[in-house]
Amino acid sequence: MLLNWVVGILVVVFILESILDYLNQSRASAPIPANVAHLYDAKERDKSANYGREKYQLGLLSATVMTAITILALTNGWLATLDSWARGITSQPILISLIFIAALSVISQLIEMPFGLYSIFSIEQRYGFNKVTPKTFILDLIKGALVSVLVAGPILALVIWLYNNFTERFWLYGWGLVASFSLFMFMFGTRLILPLFNKLTPLPDGQLRDEIIGYCKTQGYSLTRLFVMDGSKRSTKANAFFSGLGRSKTIVLFDTLIEKLTTKEVVGVLAHEVGHYKRKHTLARFVLSNIQTLAIFALLGWTLRYEELSTALGAKLPSFHLSAITFFILLGPLNLLLGLLNNSLSRRNEFDADQFGANTYSAKALKTALEKISKDSLSNLTPHPAYVAFNYTHPPLDQRLKALS
């Protein structure tokens, strides 16, 4: 009975996400709102629509294959077989779980890899975005695996150890561990992990740096860590982001952003990022994320008491890893609802940060920067409202520009 629920939820989530993707793709040729209609001529609109359609088709194929394989693995006892294989290597519970999860991760990555390769080296390449070389792709895989083994592995081992030794209070101790690690990564991840994949260099002296320093002084913002990242190493798309708190706060500008925008437009984007910090969006998002994680750990701790979570997948013995897989699949509908909430709050914060940037620097500079970034990335200017609600962390461009007018 439980297995039927697990499979049913997988199917329902897949259907819902596929409907949302279809609705969004069906809007690719809808009339463009008047305030952004000037961004694309007919040829550019067709290019944007074709780009979106190819990504949609590949995403649908990938999701269909992964969902089908997952259902087959659940209903044919393949996960139980993998569990038995791990138990044949060692009798130590933590090692069994780590071996199982590592093997499942490798299998999943091998299945997904053809889709990723096609996306990068075919779709992104043909539309002029890709800068990833085969060497970079392979190195990223190796580095990602090392980070998983050396960083994620020990954290996961500690979570399992807490479960085995403090079953009743596992949910609280487990959350405390994950929250502490999350805080550490939030504060120092940009400094410790990101440089493994990208080169971060201080913004050099010049007009842009002088303009940024001048703006930050007007806002009482202590500019301690401002870096340029070699985003062009992987893509031509432009971006910027903010991370950390206090003295660890960091603003990272992609080199592609500096290349494609004027000085005032770059500062307009930076003013938006400073707005996130000054309005405490970053802190609020971190706190909310950890509250939600606490609730999930509480549910996990309660449901792990039931051996059926493992035996429903065909296993003869209960295990943390099999029960966790069942739990997180059953959590699918809740994750969709949390996505609605989190994305809604995120879009509200983006509007707020836009207004901060407009009020403290220049609405015009921010508007033209947003237009250039959107046009350069062949964005869909007519996304479906339902798709936006479930998937967009940022408001659609026309809404952002209207709010800045």
DAUR-V958865 format. One record per backbone hydrogen bond with DSSP energy under -0.5 kcal/mol. NH is the residue of the N-H (numbers start at 1). CO is the residue of the C=O. If there is no record, write none. Layout:
# DAUR-V958865
nh->(NH;NH)
co->(CO;CO)
This chain:
# DAUR-V958865
nh->(5;6;7;8;9;10;11;12;13;14;15;16;17;18;19;20;21;22;23;24;25;26;27;27;28;30;36;37;37;39;40;45;46;47;48;49;50;51;52;53;54;55;56;57;58;59;60;61;62;63;64;65;66;67;68;69;70;71;72;73;74;75;76;77;78;79;80;81;82;83;84;85;86;87;88;89;90;93;96;97;98;99;100;101;102;103;104;105;106;107;108;109;110;111;112;113;114;115;116;117;118;119;120;121;122;123;124;125;126;127;128;129;130;131;132;137;138;139;140;141;142;143;144;145;146;147;148;149;150;151;152;153;155;156;157;158;159;160;161;162;163;164;165;166;170;170;172;173;174;175;176;177;178;179;180;181;182;183;184;185;186;187;188;189;192;193;194;196;197;198;200;201;201;203;210;211;212;213;214;215;216;217;218;219;219;220;221;222;223;224;227;228;229;230;231;233;234;235;236;241;243;244;248;249;250;251;252;253;254;255;257;258;259;260;261;266;267;268;269;270;271;272;273;274;275;276;277;278;279;280;281;282;284;285;286;287;288;289;290;291;292;293;294;295;296;297;298;299;300;301;302;303;304;305;306;307;309;310;311;312;313;314;315;323;324;325;326;327;328;329;330;331;332;335;336;337;338;339;340;341;342;343;344;345;346;347;348;349;350;351;352;353;354;355;356;357;358;359;360;361;362;363;366;367;368;369;370;371;372;373;374;375;376;377;378;379;381;383;388;389;390;391;392;393;399;400;401;402;403;404;405;405)
co->(1;2;3;4;5;6;7;8;9;10;11;12;13;14;15;16;17;18;19;20;21;22;23;24;25;27;33;33;34;36;37;41;42;43;44;45;46;47;48;49;50;51;52;53;54;55;56;57;58;59;60;61;62;63;64;65;66;67;68;69;70;71;72;74;73;73;313;77;78;79;80;81;82;83;84;86;86;91;92;93;94;95;96;97;98;99;100;101;102;103;104;105;106;107;108;109;110;112;112;113;114;115;116;117;118;118;119;120;122;123;125;124;124;234;234;133;134;135;136;137;138;139;140;141;142;143;144;145;146;147;147;148;151;152;153;154;155;156;157;158;159;160;161;162;166;167;169;169;170;171;172;173;174;175;176;177;178;179;180;181;182;183;184;185;188;189;189;193;194;194;198;199;228;226;206;207;208;209;210;211;212;213;214;215;216;217;216;220;221;222;251;201;253;199;229;230;231;231;129;252;250;186;245;246;243;225;241;227;239;229;254;254;255;256;257;262;263;264;265;266;267;268;269;270;271;272;273;274;275;277;276;276;280;281;282;283;284;285;286;287;288;289;290;291;292;293;294;295;296;297;298;299;300;302;303;305;306;307;307;308;310;311;310;319;320;321;322;323;324;325;326;327;329;331;332;333;334;335;336;337;338;339;340;341;342;343;344;345;346;347;348;349;350;351;352;353;354;355;356;357;357;358;362;363;364;365;366;367;368;369;370;371;372;373;375;374;379;380;384;385;386;387;388;391;396;396;397;398;399;400;401;402)
